[in-house]
Amino acid sequence: MVRKALALNPDAMIAITGCFAQLKPNEISEIPGVDLVVGANDKFNLINYLNEVRLSDKAIVKACDIEQVDGFIPSWSEGDRTRVFLKVQDGCDYNCSFCTIPLARGKSRSNTIDNVIDQIDSIHNKGANEVVLTGINLGDFGLVPGQVNRKHSFTDLIKEIDRSYPKGRFRISSIEPNLLTDEVIELVAAGSSIVPHFHIPLQSGSDRILRLMRRRYTKQHYHDRITKIKSLMPDCCIGVDVIVGFPGESDADFKETFDFLHDLPVSYLHVFTYSERNDTLAAEMKEPVKIEIRKERNKRLRRLSSIKQNEFYRSQLGNTFDVLFESDNKKGMMHGFTPNYVKVEYPYEASFVNKLKSCTLKEVGPDGSVLVNEIEQHVLV
């Protein structure tokens, strides 16, 4: 990427930031063409270092011990998308054996509820019709480094959002199963402004592997969360993260995961092939799974995901939803999403971009998206 950037502009100043920059700053500084490496605590001060970079004949490294990172800097995505991703939490206090995120992002910390509401106002003023709440460990919203008790919780946040924007459209990004409380599920089920869509990491359907991963829940607890959601919201979309090929994962462990997901009423899977990460416990574990076996297990779960998604989409046919259309135009077709995250396809119509349209789901198309009825030419939002 550095070479590509310099090919476009040989005089460009190249700055590198992100998790890798925090974990391996000196290694990155040795890449030819890199002028500046900024870690987690300095990336928002990048402009302050430009003069120093101009005067230096080698890469400048601005990094600190991750334990020193304790502030929260709010941010959200902008562009031509109709959904805006709003970061309300950062960092993680968990110690999962496969993950380097705590080493790269620091302790869990959050924005304040008042600031979140102010940012949502700004986002709405710019015309976005859907806000996705994001964080490294979203369910830990409200934690402050060094403080045992927190003033607010994630439940408090979504209650305030629902109170402030009763006709809004908000989506929860990934949330840990042990932090997804009955209260949160019941609030979404009550017809709040939070749409019926959850993405809940599982990682493994084997309790033995979950323990090796240092996850904070059991297979039964995960099952109970899914059952709770579906009992209150039969049409709710549920996505799952799962890792295949973790050290020591036997054929029996994988079969347990496959069968668990096969029988679980979830809607799609995000499948990750385990890869070793430096400075993690898992990288030192015995019995690594062969690469070809990891890849085969990934394929099997991706096939299962396609089946699950198709089944979920078909279960929604005949239902009418407000679909929020996006700006893409692929071969004369545009797409949008229902509140419960069914991907809808429709002939491109410029006036539909960033608009909510009432659509009845008609049939699943050849590419897996759902085709809809003719849409009336009135704008809901």
N, C-alpha and C positions, 0 to 999 in steps of 0.2 A: 504493500500500500504506500509506503514511503517512496519507493521508486516510481510508482505510478503518479504520485503527486508531483514529484520533481520533474517527471517527463512533461507534465502539463505546464509547469512553471518552475524553471530551474532556479529562480530567485526567491521561491517561496520559503517562508520560515516554517519549519515543521515542529509542532509540539505534540507530544504523546501523553495521554492521560487515561484513566480508567483503572480497572482492577489489576491488570497485568503491570501497569506502570507503578502501582503501589507495591506489588509483590516483588517485581524484579527490575527496579529502576536502573541499576547500573548495567544490567544486561541489555536493556533497551537503548541506553545512551550510546552503546557501541555500534548500533546499526548505522551504517553510513548515511548521512543526510539528516539525521535527527539533531535538532538544535536545542530542544527543551523537553524535559521529562518532569511532569508534575504529579504528585501523589494526591491522595484523597483530601488532605487538608489544604492544598494549595491550588487546586484546579480552578477555583473561582477567583483566584488572584492572578491568573495567567497574564493579563494585560500589564500588570505591574513589573513583570520580568522581561518585557520585550527589549528595553534599552540595554539591560545586562547581557541579553543574548547577542545583540548586535555587536557588542564590544568583545565578545569571546570567540576564540578560534576553535572551541570544542563544545560539546553538548553540556548544558547546564542542568543539573539534577536538583529538583526541589521536592524532597521527600522527608517524611517524618515517621516515627514509630506510630503504628496504627492505634496504640493505646492513647495517644494524644488527641485523636480525632473524636470530638464530642459535640460538635455543633451541627445544626440541621440547616441546610440551605434548600428552600423550596424551589421547585421547577416543574414545568409541564411542557408537553410537546406542542409544537405549532406547525402549521403547514396547510395542505389542502384537504386533510382528512376531516371528517365530520365528528370523529370521536377524539377527544383530547385525553391524554394520559397524565394524570395529576399525581405527583409524588407527595405522599403525606407522611411517609416513614422511611427511615434508612437504617442500615446496619442490622446486625443479628447477634443475639446472645447465646444461640444454640451452638453445639459442638458436634454436629454430625460428622462422622468419621471420614466421609468422602469429599467434604466441602471446604473450599478456601475462602468463601465469602467473608466470614468474620475477620480473617487476616487481611482482607483487601478493603473492607468497608467499615470495620470498627463495630463498636457497641451499638445496640438498638437505641434510636433516638427519633423524635417525631416533631412535626409541626404542632402548633396550637390549633384548637378548634376554631377560634376566631380568625386566625390567619387563613385556614382552609376555606372558610366561608367567604372571606374577602377575595381569595383567588378564584373561587367558583364564580363569583360576581364578574370578575374580569374576563374569565373564559366565556361566560354567557354573553357578555357585552360584545365579544368578538364574533359571536354568531354560532358557536358550537352547540350542538343539541344533545350530545352525550358526553359524560365525563366518566373515565375509568379511574378508580382509586387504586394507586399502586404503592408498593413498598417492598423492601427486601424480605421483611417478615411482618406483613400488614396487620396481622392479628395482635401484634405487640404494640400497636399504636398507643402512645401515651407514656411509654417508658422514657426515663431520663437517666443518662449515665451517672452513677454515684448515688442515686436516690432509690430507696427500697420501695416506697409507696408512690404510686402515680396518681396524678390529679384526675386524669380522664382515661377512658378505655376506648377501644374500637367501637364498642356498642354505643357509647356516648356520642361518638363522632357521627355514626350513621343515623342515630336518632335526631341529631341536630340538623343534619343535611335533609332528612325527610321532613322535619318541621319547617325548615326554611324554604324548601323547594318541593312542595307537595305534588306539583305537576312536572317535575324534572325527570331526567332519565340518567341514572347512575349505575355503574357496573362495578362489582368487586372483582379485583384481579385475584391471583393465587392467594389462598389462605390456608394455614396449617390446620389439620383436622382437630388437633387438641385445643386450638384457639377458636374454632368455629362453634360458638355456644348456641344453646337452644334459643336464647333471646334474639340472637342475630337471625337465625333461621325463621323464627316466628315473625320478626319484623318484616322480613322480605315477603313472607307468605301472606301478610296482612294487606298486601296490595300497596306497598309503599312505593316511593320513587326509586327504590333499589330494585333492579330488574331480576327476574328469576333465573339466575345463571351463576353457578359456583365453579371455581376451578380449585380442586383440592388435591395436593400431592399425596400419593400413596407410597411410591418408590419400590415397595415390594409387598406381595401378598403372603409372605412367609414371616412368621413372628421371629424365627431364628435369624433371618437376614435383617429384619428390622432392628433387632438388638445389636447386631454387628454394625449396623449403620448408625447406631445411637439415636434412632428416632424416638419421639416422645409419645408414642401411642401404640396400640396393638391392632392387629387385624380386626378383632371384634369391635373395637372402638370405631374404627373407620367404617365398618359395616353399619354400626348404629347411627353414624352421622348421615350416611346415604339413605338409610331407612327413614330417618326423621324427616329429611328433606322431601322425599318422594311421598310420604304419607300426607304432608301438607300441601305439596305442589307437584302433582303428578306430571305436569308438563315442564318442570324445571330442567334446564340443561346442566349437566354435570361433566366437567372435564377432569382428567386424571393425569398426573405425572407419574411415570414409572421408569425405573432404571433396570436394565438387564445386564448380566455378566458381572455383578459385584463379586469380589473375591470370596470364594467358598460357596457360591451359588451352585448347587447341584442340580441335576435334572429334576429331582423331586421338588426342590425349592421352586424352580421355574414353573413346573407343572402346577404347583399350588398357587402361584401368582396368576398363571393363565386361567385356571379354573375359577379362581376367585373373581377375576375381572369378567370372565365370560358370564358368570351368573349374576353379577352386580348390575343394577339398572342405571348404568352410567352412559354418557352420550358420545364421548370420544376420548382418545388417549394421546398424550404427548410422550413418545417413547425415546429414551436416551440410552445410548450404549455407554456403559461404564468406561471411563478412561482415568488412568492414574494421574494424580495431582501431587506435586511436591509438597512436603510439609503437612501431609494428612496421614492419619492413622491407617486408613485403608490401603494406602500405597505400600505400606510395610507388611500387610497381611499375607499369610500363606495361602496356597491354593488359588492362584490367579486363574481365571477362566480363559481358555484359548480364544483368540481374536475371532476365529471363524465361527465358534460357538456363540459368541456375543452377537455377531452379525446375524446369524440365523434366528436367534431368539428375538432380536429386534424386528426382523421381517415378520415373524409370526404374530407379534403383538400389533404391528402396524396393519396387518391384514385384519386382525380382530377389531382394531379401531375403525377401519372402513366399514365393517359390518355393523358395528355399534352405531356409528353416525347415520348410516343409511336407515337402520331400524328406527332411530330417534326421529329423523326427518319424516319418515313415512307415518309415524304415529301422530305427527302434527298436521297432516294433510286434511283439508277441510276447515281448519281453524283460521280465524281472521285476526291479524296483528297490525300494529303500526310499525311499518318497516322504515328504517332510517337509511336512505340511499347515499352512497359515496360517489366520488368523482371519477373513478376509473372508467375507461372505455376500452374494452377488449373485444375486438371483432364485432363492434356494434352493440355490445351488451354491457350493462352496468350491474352492480350488485349492491345489496344492503343487508342489514341484519334485523331480525325480529328481536323483541326484548329477550327471549330465551335463546338467542344466538343461532337461529336457523339462517343459513346463508341463502338469500333470495336473489334470483337473476331476472332481469327484465330488459327489453330493448332500450338502448340508451336514449335518454330524454334529458337534455341539459337543465330544464326547469325543475327536475326532481332532485338535483344534487343538494345534499344537506337539508332535505325535507323529509318529514314523516308522512308516509302514505299508507292508507288503510288497504291491506292486501289479504286476499284469501289464498292460502297455499293450495296449489292445484295438483302438481305432480313433481316427482324427483326427476331432474333432467339427466342427460347422459354424462355430464361432467360432475354429477353429485350435488349440484346446487338445486334449489327448489324453484320451479316455475310457478308463477302466480296468475291470477285472473286479470282481466283488463282493469287498470287503475283509473278511478275517477280523477278528473282534472281539478281537484280542490286540494288545498294545502292545509294540513292539520296544524303544523307549526311553521 
